[in-house]
Amino acid sequence: MAEDPTFADAQSSLANLYMYTNRASEMTGPLQAAMDHLYRLPERSRFVVKSNYYVLVRQDTDKAMAALAMWAELFPDDIQAYQAQLTIQAVRDDKDGALESLKTILGLGGSPRVRGGVSREPPGPFPARRTGSAPGQAGGGPWLLRQSPPPCPVRCGDDGGDGNPGNS
């Protein structure tokens, strides 16, 4: 960033790093720099920076929600927009708004607990398994993928009478 202080993506990443490492007081400068050079970011990234800026620097959840609403309007299939709205709605204790966001997230085939929505190739060492069709879709919709734990080599409590678990 010393070579290019207008590198908005790096400024935004630095602000996130400060936030996630409990150094929130240091995050304001990089987030402000990212806002100053917003034009250098892709459109979706602009919404992330704007909403973070309004919530974390300005503490103005109304402006943050306006940015998130615009994001959801321009990219209606982007689950991240609704997940960000859900976070603010939960803080505001906006149960009706949170319920609508949850319905939208689930309708798009995502999970409110997984950022970024449904993964066709889930992370982790476990294979995916289908758990049903997305709400409101008749069987042929996108399947929710969940991680399945590996098969357990032993059955708990089953020692087959010889004191060795798993021998039946």
MARDO-239861 format. One record per residue: x, y negated, z of N, C-alpha, C, CB in turn; residue in one letter. Coordinates in steps of 0.02 Angstrom, whole numbers, plus 32768, in hexadecimal, padded with zeros to 4 digits. Glycine has a CB too. Layout:
<sites>
XYZXYZXYZXYZA...
</sites>
This chain:
<sites>
8029803B8000800080008000802B7FC180007FD18000803CM80697FC8801380967F8F801180A27F7A7FC880D97F9F8034A80A27FAB7F9B80AC7F9C7F54806E7F7F7F3380C27FDA7F2FE80337F977F4A7FF47F807F2C7FBF7F787F637FDC7FB17EF5D7FBB7F3D7F817F897F337FB67F417F337F9D7F987EF17FDAP7F377F337F5A7EF47F357F3F7EDD7F7D7F327EF17F0D7EFET7F037FAE7F477EF37FF57F3E7EBB80067F707F3280237F49F7E7D7FF87F5B7E437FFD7F887E3880447FA27E057FE67F64A7E4580767F797E3A80BB7F907E6A80CC7FC97E4480EC7F55D7EA980B67FC37ED980C37FF87EC5809C80387F2080AF7FE2A7EAD805F80307E988038806A7E5E805A808D7E837FF08055Q7E2E807380667DF5809580827E0A80D580A57DC280A6804BS7E3880FA80877E51813880A67E76812980E77E80815D8076S7E9C80F280E87EBF80DF81257E8D80CD815C7EEF80A48118L7E5980A9814A7E258098817B7E0680D881977DEE806B815BA7DF88109816C7DDC814881847E0C816C81B27DCA81768149N7E4C816B81A07E7F818A81CA7E7F816B82107EC4818481AAL7E7D812982127E7C810682537E3D8119827A7E7F80BB8249Y7E05811D82577DC6812E82797DC9817482967D8B81268249M7DE281A4826F7DE281EA82857E1A81F982B77DE982178249Y7E4A81CD82BD7E8081D882EF7E7881AB832C7EC481CC82CET7E3B819383357E2A816B83717E51812A83747E37819483AFN7E5D810B833B7E7F80CB83397E52809883167EC480D18314R7E158095832D7DE1806C830D7DF4802383097DA180738333A7E1B800A83397E2E7FC383387E5A7FB282FC7E517FB18379S7E7D7FE482E17EA97FD982A87E867FE282657EE4800882ACE7E497FF982667E25800982287E087FCC82057DED80398237M7DFE7F9582287DDE7F5A820C7E047F3D81D17DD57F258241T7E467F3681D77E6E7F1981A17E6A7F4081607EB67F1481B7G7E787F8181617E737FA881247E2C7FAA81067E8B7FED8130P7DFA7FAD81317DB57FAE81187DA37F6B80F87D847FBF8150L7DBA7F3581157DB07EF280F77DD47EEE80B47DC87EBA8127Q7E117F0880B07E377F0780717E137F30803C7E7E7F22807CA7DF77F6980507DD17F9280207D947F6C80077DBC7FD58041A7D737F4880337D397F20801E7D4E7EE87FEF7D157F02805CM7D887EC97FFD7DA07E927FD37DB07EAA7F8C7DDE7E737FF2D7DC17EE97F857DD47F047F437DA57F3C7F2E7E1D7F1D7F45H7D677F347F3F7D347F667F307D2E7F757EE67CF17F4F7F4BL7D3B7F437EBD7D357F4A7E747D647F7F7E597D427F087E52Y7D967F947E7F7DC77FC57E687DB2800D7E787E0B7FB77E88R7D7780147E967D5F80577EA97D27806E7E7A7D4680567EF1L7D1F80B07E737CE580CA7E4F7CA580B87E757CEA81177E46P7C6E80B87E517C2F809F7E6E7C1B80C37EAF7BF880A67E3CE7C1E81057EB07C0A812A7EEC7C3781187F277C0D81767EDFR7C7781127F1B7CA681007F517C9780BB7F6D7CEE81047F38S7C7E808F7F437C6D804B7F5A7C37804E7F8F7C5580207F1ER7C07807B7F867BD180817FB77BEB809A7FF97B9A80AF7F9CF7C1980C87FF87C3780E380357C5B80AB805A7C67811E8026V7C85808680367CAB805080557C7C801B80717CDC80308023V7C4A8007804A7C1A7FD480617BF67FEA80A07BE87FC4802AK7BDC8026809F7BB6803C80DA7BE3804381177B93808080CCS7C20805C810E7C4F805F81467C60801A81607C8F80848132N7C6C7FEC81327C7E7FA881457C457F87816E7C8D7F7D8106Y7C087F8C81547BD07F6C81777BC37F8B81BC7B917F71814DY7BCC7FCD81C27BBF7FED82027BFA7FE282327BB3803881F8V7C377FEF821A7C707FF182477C907FAD82557CA3801E822CL7C8F7F8082247CAF7F3F822D7C7B7F0B82417CD37F2981EDV7C477F0682197C147ED282267BE07EE882597BF27EC081E6R7BDA7F2982657BA77F4582907B617F2F827C7BB47F3282D9Q7B557F31823A7B157F1D821D7AF77F5A81F97B1E7EE181EBD7ACF7F80821F7AB37FBC82027A7F7FAE81CD7A947FE78238T7A607F7381CE7A2F7F62819A7A517F5C81567A0C7F1F81ABD7A8A7F3A81537AAF7F3481147ACB7F7880FE7AE87F01811AK7AE17F9F812F7AFA7FE2811F7AC2800D81007B178005815EA7A878009811E7A4E803081047A3A801780BE7A13802C8134M7A407FD680B37A307FBB80707A617FD6803C7A327F6D8071A7AA17FDA804D7AD37FF6801F7AC5804080137B1B7FEC803BA7AB3806480487AA580AB80427A6580B780197A9F80CB8086L7A33808C802179F680927FFA7A0580887FAF79C180608012A7A3080587FA17A42804C7F5B7A6880887F3F7A6D800C7F55M7A9580A47F677ABA80E07F537A8981197F437AEC80F57F8BW7A5981247F707A29815A7F6679FD814D7F2979FD81627FA4A79EE810D7F1C79C580FC7EE279EB81077EA079AE80B27EE6E7A2A80F57E9E7A5280FD7E627A6881457E577A8F80D17E65L7A72816A7E8D7A8981B07E897A5B81DB7EB47AD481B77E9FF7A1D81E77E9E79EC820A7EC879FD82517EDA79AA820A7EA5P7A2D82707EB87A4082B47EC87A7F82B87EF47A4C82DB7E89D7A97827F7F0B7AD5827D7F337AC382857F7D7AFC823B7F27D7ACE82C07F967ABB82D07FDB7AE082A4800E7AC983197FEAI7B1D82907FFF7B448267802E7B20822780407B8882578011Q7AFD820980107AD981CB801E7AA481D680547AB881AF7FDEA7A80820D804E7A4C821C807F7A69823180C27A1D82528064Y7AA2825380C17AC2826681007ADB822781267AFD829680F2Q7AF481F681017B0A81B881207ACE8193813D7B30818C80EEA7A96819281177A59817381317A43819681717A21817580FCQ7A4581D881707A30820081AA7A5981EE81E87A36824A819AL7A9981E481DF7AC481D282187AAE819082377B0E81CC8201T7AA2815E820E7A8C811D82287A46812282467A8D80E881F1I7A1A8148822579D68150823F79D78172828479AB8178820EQ7A0481A2828D7A0981C382CE7A21819383037A3981FF82C9A7A51816982F37A6A813783237A33810583347AA881128307V7A0C80F3830379D580C3830D799880E2832D79C180A482CBR799781248335795E8149834E792181418320794C81328395D792F813F82DF78FB813A82AB78E68180829779148110826DD78B9819D82BE78A681E382B3788381ED8270787981FA82EBK785881BF825D783581C7821D786581C381E277FE81918216D7892819281E478C4818C81AF78F281C881AD78EC814D81B8G790781E081E87933821A81EC7910825881CF794882278234A78D0825F81DD78AA829881C378A7829581777862829981E0L789C825A815B789B8253811278DF826380F47886820B80FEE7914824C81147957825A80FB796582A580FE798C82348123S795282C58134795B830E813A79358333810479448325817FL78F6831F80F878CF833F80C478F18338807F7888832280C1K790B82FD8072792D82F18033796B831C802D793F82A7802BT7993831E806279D08346806279C08390805679F6833E80A5I799083A9807A797D83EF8072795D83FC802E794C840480AAL793783CC8014791A83D27FD2794D83D47F9A78EB83997FC6G798683B57FA779BD83B77F7679E883F57F7E79E883787F7CL79D7841F7FAE79FC845D7FB77A3784567FE57A1384767F76G7A398422800E7A718417803A7A60842780827A8A83D08035G7A91841C80AC7A89842680F37AA083E781167AB28464810BS7A7A83CE81467A8F839181697ACF839B81917A5883798196P7AE283DA819D7B1F83E781C47B5D83EB81997B17842781EBR7B5583F081587B8E83F8812B7B9483BB80FF7B8784388100V7BC8839281077BD1835680DE7BDC836B80967C0C832C80F7R7BBB834980697BC6835680237B95838880067C0A836F8018G7B6A83A6802F7B3583D080147B4A8419800A7B1E83B57FD4G7B2A84387FD97B34847E7FCC7B7384897FA47AF8849B7FA7V7B9984B97FB87BD584CB7F937BC8850C7F6F7C1484D17FC2S7BD5850E7F307BCD854D7F0B7C03857F7F1E7BCF85407EBFR7C3B85677F347C7185927F4D7C8485787F927CAF85927F1CE7C6285917FC67C6C857580097CB4857B80217C3D8596803AP7CCA854B80487D0D854F80647D12858680977D22850C8083P7D4C859A80A67D5785CC80DA7D62861180BD7D1C85CD8108G7D74863E80E87D86868180D17D4B86AF80C67DB486A08103P7D0E869980D67CD686C580D37CB086BF80917CA786B8810DF7C9686F680767C7086F280387C2C86D180457C668738801AP7C1086B580117BCF869580167B9886C980127BC686607FDFA7B6086B980327B2586E2802A7AEA86B4801F7B19870F8069R7ABA86CB7FFA7A7F86A27FEC7A4F86A680267A5C86B97FAAR7A33866D803A7A06866C807379C0865780617A21863F80A8T79B1864D8022796E863A800E796F85FF7FDE79448628804AG793685F17FC0793485BA7F90792B85787FB678FB85C47F5DS793B85427F94793585007FB278EC84F37FC2795184CA7F84A78DD84CD7FF7789884BE80097873849C7FCF789684918047P783584B17FC5780C84927F91781984AF7F4C781884497F90G784284E27F46785084FF7F05783D85497F08789B84F77EF2Q781E855F7ED2780485A37ECF783A85D57EBB77CA85A67E9FA786185EA7EEA789086207EE078C986147EAF786C86597ECCG78BD85EE7E7A78F085E67E47791E85AB7E5278D085E07E05G791585887E89793C854C7E977982855D7EAD791A85217ECAG79AA85297EBB79EE85367ED279ED855A7F167A1684F47ED8P7A17858B7F1B7A1B85B27F597A4A858F7F897A3285FA7F4BW7A3885907FC87A6585767FFC7A9985AB80087A3F8563803DL7AD7859680097B0C85C580167B2685BA805D7B4585BE7FE3L7B2D85EF80807B4785EC80C47B83861A80C77B11860080FAR7BB0860C80F57BE8863880FE7BD3867481287C238614811EQ7BE686AF81117BD886EB81367C178700815C7BC087248108S7C108712819B7C4B872A81BE7C60876D81A27C3E8730820BP7CA0877D81A87CB687BE818F7C9787F681B77D0387C38191P7C90883081997C73886881C07C9F887881FB7C6988A78193P7C7F888482327CA4889382707CBC88DC826C7C77888782AFC7CFC88E882787D16892C82737CFD895982AC7D61892C8272P7CE6893A82E17CCC8961831A7C878948832C7CFC895D8357V7C60897583447C1E8962835D7C24895883A87BE78996834CR7C0F891E83BF7C16890E84067BF2894184317BFC88C78414C7C14895984637BF5898684937BF089CE847B7BB1896E84A3G7C0589DD843D7C008A2184237C458A4184247BE28A2183DBD7C528A6984567C938A8984597C8F8AD3844A7CB28A7E849DD7C548AEC84387C4C8B3284257C5C8B62845E7C798B4283EBG7C608B48849B7C6C8B7184D47CB58B8184E07C478BB084CEG7CE28B6A84B37D298B7B84BC7D538B4184D47D468B94847CD7D328B0784E37D568ACD84FD7D768AA284C77D8C8AE4852CG7D718AB584897D8B8A8D84517D528A6B842C7DB48ABA8421N7D4F8A29842F7D198A07840C7D1A8A1783C17D1D89BC8417P7CE08A2083A57CDA8A2B835D7CDA8A74834A7D128A08833AG7CE88A9F83777CE68AE783687CA28B02837D7D1F8B0F838EN7C7B8B15834C7C398B30835E7C308B7683457C028B048342S
</sites>
